[in-house]
């Protein structure tokens, strides 16, 4: 399947922010944008008939095309379970973008249950946009959540003792694509371990610096809970990149893909500002 950016749209303000962010990201990558709205008898903000859903989606898509000339936008409304359909769509996508926001982001129902299910099962990078904007998708409303301007930082949460190439690669590629600096937050050990921790991080990043020589890299060895430092760093960052470990549960040949969301990633999802990218790894 060709590369694409998929954005879930459910009629909420958070999803509107996510769709606008996805449109700008797709335009910057010269990728098509696919809007996906999943509806059923219980959740139907765009109407209970295919015709009503299509009419609303067409309006959103047309607004995005007007706001982002040259962007290829398709919109599809499908009946079914939102998490299942979004996970299926993520399999052939470069990015799956969803909106979420407010306090207790991962515990509020029903949207939070969809995000949790997608976190556990989506195959590719999952972008979660938490915006305070109230703009309408495709209108160019400046209040909508937007990617930060060029030169703002991409923040990477790094566990130097168990580095994950997929997570590090995404952060470097994102920084390079947006002309941004990369801020690497790592550590969390007692102060007396700081020197060894810093040396370990420098060694992990050495090859990546060579592969991406145009990306300015700033490392920050922290003492205390890494999640607190990542949340602080997120306030002025274009995105925070963290990982989730993929496991298989069940018997061989009949296993189910699950994701283990650790305390740092969970804390970032609950509290970080703006945009969080969760990259799966083994």
N, C-alpha and C positions, 0 to 999 in steps of 0.2 A: 504494500500500500504506500502511496506517495506521502511525503511529509506533510503534516498539517498541525494546526493548533485547534484543539477542541475546547469549547467553553460551555459549561452548563448554565442554563437560563431557567429560572423558576419563578420569575416575577418579583423577587425580593430586591430590596435596595442593595444588599450585599452582592447578589448575583449581577445586578446592573453594573456595579463597580468592577466586578471581575470580567465582565464582557468587554467593557471599555479598555481595561488593562490588556486583555487578550488581543483585542484589535490592534492596539499599538505595538504589542510584542510581535504579532504576526506580520504587521507591516514592516517592522524593523528587520525581520528575518526574511522578508520576501516569501512568506508562506501563506497558503490559504487559511481562512478561518472558518471553522464549522461550528455553528450554534446548535446545541442539542437541548431540546425541552422534552422531558418525560412526564407524561400526565396519566392520571387514572381517576377513578370515580371519587377518591378521597382527596386528591390534590390536583386541582385544575384551575390555577389562577388565570390561565388564558382561555378558559372555556372548556366545555365538556364535549365538544364535537371537533372532528378533524378540521372542518372548515374554519371554525373560530380560532383554533390554535394556529393554523396556517396564516390566517390574516394578521394575527398579532406578530408572529415571527417574521413575516415578510416586511412589516413596518420597521421592526428593529433592524433587520438586515439592510434595508434601504437606507436607514439613518446612518448606519456604520459605513456604508459605501460612500455616502455623501461626505462624511467627516474624514474619511481616509481614502482619498482618490487612488485608484489602482489596486486597492485591496479586494481580493476575491473572497466573497462571503457567501456561504450557503447556510440554510437554516432548515432544521428538520424537527418535527414534532412526532414523537412515537409513544404509543401506550405501553405501560409496563411498570416495572419497579425501577425507580431512579438510580439506585446504586448499581444494579445489575447492568443497566443500559450504559451508564457512564463508564463502568469498568470495561465493558466490551469495546466501547469507543476508544478507550485509552490505549488499547493494544497496538493500533497502527498510527498513533499520534506522537509527535515530538513532545507535546505538552498537553496536559489536561488541566484546565483552569476552572476553579470553583470559588464562589464567594462565601465568606462566613464572617461573623463579626459579633461585637457586643461582649459583655461579660459572660463567663462560662460558655465559651464558644463551642466546646466539644461536648457539652452536656445538655444543651437546650434542644428540645424536640420540636418538629420532626427533622429539621434541616441537619442538626448535628448528627443524627443517626445515619444519614446518608453520607456525610463526610467521614465518619468513623468507618463505615463499611467500605467506602472507596479507598481510604488509607490502607485497609487490610488487604485489598485485592487488586488495586490498579497496578498495571505493569510498568508504566513509564513514570517520568517525573510528574509530580502533582504540585500545582501552584495554587496556594490558598491566599486569596486577596481579602484583607480586612480593611475596608475603606470606610471613612466617615462621610464620604461624598453622597449627595442625594441626587446627583445628575441622572438624566435618562440616557440609556445607551444610544449612541449614534447621534446625539444632538450636539455634541461638542461642548456640553455644559462643563465649565471649568471646575465645578464642585465635585465631579466624579473623580474617583481614585485613579491616579495615573502613574506610570513609571517615572522615577526620578530623572532629572536631566542628565546628560552625559557628564562624566567625571565624578558623579556621586559613587559612593562605595558599594561594592558587593561584599557582604559579610559571610564568611564561612566558619561554621563551627567544626573544629577539628579535634579528633581524638588521636593524638600522635602515637599512642600505644597500639591502636588498632585502626590505622588509616584505611580509607575506602576509596579506591581509584575512581569509582563512578561519581561519588560526591565531589571529590576534589576537581575532577575533570569538568563537571557541570559548572562549578564556581568560576574556574579559570575561563572557560568558554564564554560564560555570561559576561564576565568583566571585559574580555576582549571584544565581544560583539557590541557592547555599549560604550566602549571607550572609558571604562571605569577603573578605579583602583580596587584592589582586593585586600580586604582586612581580614586576617585570619585570627580568630579567637580560640585559644587553647589553654589547657592547664587545669586548674582546679585542685592542684595538689598543695601540700604545706609549703610555706615560703622556702624552706631549706632545699626543696626539690626543684626550685624554679630553674636553676641553671641547666640541670639535666633535661628538664622538660623542654626548655628553649632549644637546646642542642638537638633533641629528638625531632622537634617540629621543623627545624631548619633542614635536617637531613631528609625528612619526608618531602619537603617542598622543593628541594634542590632540582630534581629532574623536571618538575612542573615549571619552575622558573625558566629553565632552559628551553622548554617547549613553547612557552609564551613569553618571549623576552620583552614584548611591548607592554605587558601588564605590570603596573607598579604593585608591589606586594608589601604590606605592612603586617607584621606579626605582633600579637599581643598575648603574652603569657600572663594569665590571671590567677589570682589566689582567691579561693572561695568558690561559690557555686557558679559554674560556667554559664548556666541558663540566665542568671541575673545580668551578667556582662553582655550576653548576646541580646537580651531584651533591650538593654541600654543602647547598644550599638545599632539596633534596628530603627531607632527613632529617626535617624537621618540617612538611612541606607536605602538603596533601591530595592534590595531584597536580602533576605537571610537564607542561606543554603544549609540544610541539615540532612541527616540520613535516617533511614529506617531499614532494619534488617529483615530480609525475606527468609521465611522458613517454609517447609512443607510438613503438614500435619496429616497423620493417617497412615494407612498401609501402603507399601510400594505398589505403584500402579493404580492406586486409588487415593492419592494424596490431595490435599487442598492447600492452595497457596495462602499463607498468612503473613502479616507483617508485624514485627515486634517494634512498637513505638516506645523508645526509652524515655527516661525522665527528662532528659535535656530537650529532646524534640517535642515531647508533650508540653513542657513548660513554655517553649517558644511558641507553639501553636496557640496556647491559651493567652499569651501575654504580648507577643511581639507586634509591633506596629507594621502597617503597610502590607508587605508581600513576603510570604514564606514559601520556599521551594523545598519539597521533601523528595529526596532521591533514594530509590530503593537500591539495596546492595545485599550481597550474600555474606 
